[in-house]
């Protein structure tokens, strides 16, 4: 399902790094994200709700340019 908050995301399993691009254009990399969490995110019906519940404020992040 398309998200009204998240434009796209990509997961690097070797680095445990989840890159998220929001509809605002801002991009962030979330670090130390387990692969099972990334897979659950991929399968989530509501990407924004899952992101807020399971990723945001749970993993360190850095803003990407």
C-alpha positions as CSV (number, residue, x, y, z in Angstrom):
1,X,0.0,0.0,0.0
2,X,1.3,3.5,-0.8
3,X,2.2,5.6,2.2
4,X,1.2,9.2,2.8
5,X,4.3,9.7,4.8
6,X,7.0,7.5,3.4
7,X,8.0,7.8,-0.3
8,X,10.5,4.9,-0.4
9,X,12.9,2.9,1.7
10,X,15.8,0.5,1.2
11,X,17.5,-1.9,3.5
12,X,21.1,-3.0,3.5
13,X,21.3,-6.3,5.4
14,X,25.1,-6.4,5.5
15,X,25.2,-3.0,7.3
16,X,21.8,-3.4,9.1
17,X,21.0,0.1,7.7
18,X,17.5,1.2,6.7
19,X,17.4,4.3,4.4
20,X,14.0,6.0,4.5
21,X,12.9,8.8,2.2
22,X,9.9,10.7,3.4
23,X,7.3,12.5,1.1
24,X,8.8,15.8,2.3
25,X,12.1,14.8,0.5
26,X,14.0,14.4,3.7
27,X,16.2,11.2,3.9
28,X,17.4,9.4,6.9
29,X,19.5,6.3,7.6
30,X,18.5,4.2,10.6
31,X,21.3,2.2,12.0
32,X,21.5,-1.3,13.6
33,X,18.1,-2.2,12.3
34,X,17.6,-6.0,12.5
35,X,16.7,-7.7,9.2
36,X,13.4,-9.0,10.7
37,X,12.3,-5.5,11.6
38,X,13.1,-4.3,8.0
39,X,11.1,-7.3,6.6
40,X,8.2,-6.5,8.9
41,X,8.3,-2.9,7.7
42,X,8.2,-4.1,4.1
43,X,5.2,-6.2,4.8
44,X,3.3,-3.7,7.0
45,X,0.0,-2.5,5.7
46,X,0.6,1.0,7.1
47,X,4.2,2.0,6.6
48,X,3.9,5.2,8.6
49,X,2.2,3.5,11.6
50,X,4.9,0.7,11.6
51,X,7.7,3.3,11.3
52,X,6.3,5.3,14.2
53,X,5.7,2.2,16.4
54,X,8.8,0.1,15.7
55,X,11.6,2.3,14.1
56,X,11.3,5.9,15.1
57,X,12.9,6.6,18.5
58,X,14.1,3.0,18.6
59,X,17.3,3.2,16.4
60,X,20.0,5.7,16.0
61,X,19.8,7.7,12.8
62,X,21.6,10.2,10.6
63,X,20.2,12.6,8.1
64,X,21.2,12.0,4.6
65,X,21.6,14.7,1.9
